[in-house]
Amino acid sequence: MSPGALDGTVIEPVMLEDVLPDGGSHGSGPLIAVVAPLNFPGLTTETRDLIVRFTGSALATLVELGARVNVIDISRDAPFTIDEETDGVMLLGGGDVDPTLYGHTGFVDNLYGVDRGTDERTLAAIDLGLEFGAPMLGICRGSQMINLACGGTLIPDLGENNPHRGGDGEPMFLDDPVVVVEDSRLAQILSRSRVIVRNGHHQAVGEVGEGLRVTARGVDGVVEAVEHESKWIVGVQWHPEDTDGSEEDRRALFGAFVEHSTAHAAAKRGQRTTPAV
């Protein structure tokens, strides 16, 4: 069944063939499980186009950096595989997280795209990634889900004057300044502590999960990135895969993730490599 927009318009669902790059399962690079909620309730023409563009950009960048990709449409109720063959896990954006997952039972303004099944399957995918010790990169919703998997919470809505998303009648995504903690992995990867990112969110990390620390904030103090204190797990609230943003920053962040996934693959073979960051 095609998901319907809020006005009743029928929107064709996003299919894997809409986002898959050429050569994504060939070569000898690290195998990346890409957890992508390609569809969600209330999908509109605008959000469908964004999902296709952002997911396609993320996958193409991974392949260009030498990775192989196993794309998991986590919005489909179907078995998925994250096991010892997986060298890294990337979690992409999508609809809002069900607020009851983190104990919020009241009304939430601007809530959209909630699918409890997608949330639960995403948490299961993260648990498997943690079990197998794979490096992990979460983007937007993916970063939020990493925080929930570690026992944290979310802010369900940032309010009417939220500066991290376009207003009524404006494009959803905008350039947004973010301050990065100087001694973080993220600062090493991006080589600076102040970054202009592509943002379009109304939810954000609240209480930080066990083992995680905040590594970037908006100028208003909203959490914009977290990372694990000992494991290579990085979550960014913004969208580095947005093709309207910095290609240099996207390749730096994705490159560090692929490099650590390569090191994880080598370690499983009894080899040893030392990633740059």
Secondary structure, DSSP 4 states (H G I P E B T S, - for coil): ---B-TTS-B-PPP-GGGTPPTTTT-SSS-EEEEEE----TT--HHHHHHHHHHHHHHHHHHHHTT-EEEEEETTS-S----STT--EEEE---SPPPGGGGT--S--TT-----HHHHHHHHHHHHHHHHTT--EEEETHHHHHHHHHTT--EES---TT-TTS--TTS-S-EEEEEEE-TTSHHHHHHTSSEEEEEE--S-EE-SPPTTEEEEEEETTS-EEEEEESSS-EEEESS-TT-TTS-HHHHHHHHHHHHHHHHHHHHHHTT-------
